[in-house]
Amino acid sequence: MATTPPPPYLAVLFTNRRAPGNDQAYDTTAARMLELAQTIDGFLGIESIRSADQTGITISYWRDHESIETWRAHPEHLDAQVAGRSDWYAWYELRIAEVTRAASYTASDA
């Protein structure tokens, strides 16, 4: 789970379905994208999950629209976007939302 500051902040929701094949290149690129995103001022964290049918959702958290735009326009990220459309995704949806409230719960070990 991402550790985020108190709201408000932004969430980029990337829902997708992977196309068959090229798992190694995808995994390598995904790891590199995380590494790069963490260098962007305003990046707050990320959460990601993928089901057995290859549908996934990744939510990245950002301080503001400017930090999202810096990430969107990063040259390596632009290259990964091209590869995503040509090689890795059957479909995707991208949404940006403002987080105005957040709460959490963790069960105790007792």
BELCOR-V498922 format. One record per backbone hydrogen bond with DSSP energy under -0.5 kcal/mol. NH is the residue of the N-H (numbers start at 0). CO is the residue of the C=O. Records with the same first field share a line. If there is no record, write none. Layout:
NH=CO ; CO
//
This chain:
3=1
7=98
8=98
9=61
10=96
11=59
12=10 ; 94
13=11 ; 57
14=12 ; 92
15=55
16=90
17=53
18=87
25=21
26=22
27=23
28=24
29=25
30=26
31=27
32=28
33=29
34=30
35=31
36=32
37=33
38=35
39=36
42=39
43=60
44=60
46=58
48=56
50=54
53=50
55=15
56=48
57=13
58=46
59=11 ; 57
60=44
61=9
62=41
67=63
68=64
69=65
70=66
71=67
72=68
73=70
77=73
78=74
79=75
80=76
81=77
82=78
83=79
84=80
85=81
86=82
87=82
88=83
89=16
90=16
92=14
94=12
96=10
98=8 ; 96
99=97
//
